[in-house]
Amino acid sequence: MLRPVKMHLSPSDATTPRLLFSSVCSPCTRYTKWHQPLKLIPSSVSTSELVLSKENSITVRYKKQKVLFCQKQEAPLLDCRSIEEVYDSLARHLLSTLLQIQDSNSKYIVGLAGPPGAGKSTVAREVVRRINSLWSEITLKKGSNGTNNEVATVLPMDGFHLYRSQLDQMEDPKEAHARRGAPWTFNPDLLLKCLRTLRKEGLVYVPSFDHGVGDPVENDIYVSSEHKVVIVEGNYLLLEEDTWKEISLLFDEKWFIDIDINIAMERVLKRHISTGKEPDVAAWRIRYNDRPNAELIMKSKNKADLVIPSIDL
């Protein structure tokens, strides 16, 4: 006989459950190694509907469909039929996580990585928008008179590009500008400092990136104490080299948007052309810079806690 239980696996658990199959939209559930479990389940499924069997598998019963989770070590795959379901599933998960956080001063920081053209900025923005909307509904039901219901925000990695003047001072300035966007053309030390400040003090100013000027804008984005969920999005957040590894260790969850690299490069090519580059120049930049960067980024997918397949926006 299966008995309903609340699942809270301890940090010492060697393995973590992974969703194998569902005939409905099946956001994959995995209980992470951190204190806060990752629970991506349909909104109509309550905690009491999670059941534990003798085989230590987790089952969710949803409209007479069975969703099975078994113990696996590889990162789970988010399985949804549309991009809207992706946004909704991720937002519901993070809202559920937020509601379980007892320390009002804590931050829940998600690292969202993926190659150029994967849709990181769009996913981060849409998930944050939905979280804030849902949070607003919750606070209104509680009778809150607060005017600021933004509890989630996005922290883009774009603002941590090196300045063009810094590229000019490198040993080979021409190569540095041609390879702008590669890991060594960013300032990961500053990103690490900002994230540590956010953890310690609960708020931080970070730079944005002015694409018109082509340089960062210092202290242009403010992550306030009211922002409890922060999605950091960028190409190299899951790399294991040097400072990037220290950055990766600061995330409570690590997400990766998986995409066919050829589709990603087609999107980037269109982006280059839309900004005024000639088609042959844009194609050269893809070959010389964007694709090598993307190939490096794809190697970091195995560091993710959740893999999100790219769906046409």
PyMOL commands that set and color helices and strands:
alter all, ss='L'
color gray80, all
select helices_A, chain A and resi 47-49+83-100+120-141+158-160+164-168+173-178+183-185+188-201+242-248+261-274+279-298+301-303
alter helices_A, ss='H'
color red, helices_A
select strands_A, chain A and resi 3-4+16-21+50-52+58-62+65-72+108-113+152-156+204-210+215-223+229-233+253-258+306-309
alter strands_A, ss='S'
color yellow, strands_A
deselect
rebuild
show_as cartoon
